[in-house]
Each structure stands twice: as structure tokens, then as C-alpha cells.
Amino acid sequence: MSRVAALASEPNKLHLMLTNYLKAYFRNLWKNRTYTFLNIFGLAVGIACSTLIFLWIEDEFTWDHQFTKKAVLYQIQGNQTYGGTTYTFSATPGPLAPAMKTDIPGIAAVSRLCWPYRGLFTTDKNPIYEEGQYSDPEFLSMFNLDFIEGSPATALGDIHSLIISQGMAKALFGNTDPIGKTLKMDHNDPYTISGVFKDLPANCSFHFNWLGSYQAFYQKNQWLQYWGSNGVMTFVELKPSAKCARSLRRTFPQCCCESTATPYAGKLTEVLEPPLSTSCIAAARETVCCDFEKFTRMKTV
């Protein structure tokens, strides 16, 4: 019986030992409470900062991760010189995109994208304001939006077609299928919904909730036909044979000199942005030089 009693008392001894250790530990912490506070506070701040830095780096390196062609997608920018000062713009001439597609063999696809516009959309329900843009149909094949309904191959085929985000569709039509429904923008233009895409993530270069046909925008803005317009953004998709922007350095100026229209006062240096696969913290621009005075003088046939 004495052995059984000894074994039964072992847990009590262990509990008592741990209790004494904890008491001694907390008494020591309280005795040196200033030093204890500084250590615990410093550790907490360090962990919090490390976590925030990790989340920031993850956000940067997953930027535009949903675009599978991001390694060959570039945005054209321009350096224009006025009064001895050079300014860099994302705005490019309207005719630039088709001229590049026609004259530069290294380009697989090209698309124009208008600047964001906040439009008022009305249906049978309450009107809502949503921000969106107008683009060429090729934009959907270059930037593969995740379609829930509709086909990206034909979604912007009609001038009055409109594709909307999942959130916008929910706000306008609830759980009803929006495909084929008609809504008005700014109480004026009727558009037919031809597609619904998933909402874009926060770490994305684009934040539109709808996309309309570029031709619908062009009809109201005929000034886009001129080389001095600088009214749209231009994106290009390179062919696999064109490994990087440097491969277009020689081709780009030659095509510019023969594919232009109205003279323009400034000078332009076209800039090919790094591919979308490049993180924001590692971006480095690759420049393709072109004199805009030569760019804007088309030869007459």
C-alpha cells in the first residue's frame, strides 16, 4: 500500500513543483518589471513589424498575379519635352495602337484603354455610380479576366456591349441573370450586358467595375483620330520571339516615321514599361527612343 500511496502522491508533487516555479518566475518578472516590460514590448513590436513587412512583400510580388500573360504584357509611355523639361505620360495617341500592330512584327496584340470614368447606371431599380473604362476587344485576350458568364472572345464585339463585375451585377440585378439585360449610362446611352467577370483584387493595376467598347467612346471623341490627342493608354503583348522590350528598339522608330499623321509640337520618347510580372519594388523601365517630330509626319502616297 505504501508504494501505491507514493505513486498517487507523485502528481501532487509535480503540481506543487510547477506552482512554485511559476510563482518564482512571476515574482522575478515583477521585481524587474521595467526590464520585463521593455523586453515583452520590444518582442511584440518586432513580431508585428515582421508580419507587416512580410504581408507587404507578398502583396508586391503577387501584383497582377491573375494575368497569366503578364510576362509579355507592356504599357507604352511617352516622354514629351516642353520648354526644356521632359515629362513622362501614360497617355498616348489614339492611332498609336493600330500603327504598332500593323508595322511592328514583334507585337502579338495591342489594345487601347481609356481613362477611368464614373458613370451613372440605371435599371428598374435605384441608379448606382460605378467606375469603369472603354477598351478594344483585344484587351480581354491580353488580360484574361475571369469570366463568370459570357465569352471573352465576343463580349466586346458589339459597340453597345458592356461587361460588368460580379459585384456590380449583384448591385444592379441581385440574383437575376444579367446577360442580355439593358441598362443606361448617364440616362442616355443604352448598353447590353454581354459578360460578367469576377471582382478584381486590390493588388491589381486595374480597378474597373465595367468595360465598354472603345468604339463607343471613339464615336463621342473624334479627336482621338489625331496623333496629338494623347487621350488613351496603350498596352502591347509581345510575341514569344520578341524576348524583351529591347528587341523593339530598332523596329519602333522605323515604323513611327512611316505610320504617322498630323504634326505635333513636342518630342516623344516612347517607353515600354516592364512586364506586369515585374514587382513594383523591382521595376525598371526600358526605353525605346523615337523623335515625335519624325513620328508625326506621314508620307503621302
Buried (B, 14 or more C-beta within 10 A) or exposed (E): EEEEEEEEEEEEEEEEEEEEEEEEEEEEBEEEEEEBEEEEEEEEEEEEEEEEEEEEEEBEBEBBEBBEBBEBBBBBBBBBEEEEEEEEEBBBBBBBBEBBBEBBEBBBBBBBBBEEBEBEBBBEEEEBEBEBBBBBBBBBBBBBBEBEBBEBEEBBEBBBBBBBBBBBBBBBBEEEEBBEBEBBBEEEBEBEBBBBBEBBEEBBBBBBBBBBBBBBBBEEBEEBEBBBBBBBBBBBBBBEEBEBBEBBBEBBBEBBBEBBBBEBEBBBBBBBBBBBBBBEEEEEEBBBEBEBBBBBBBEEE
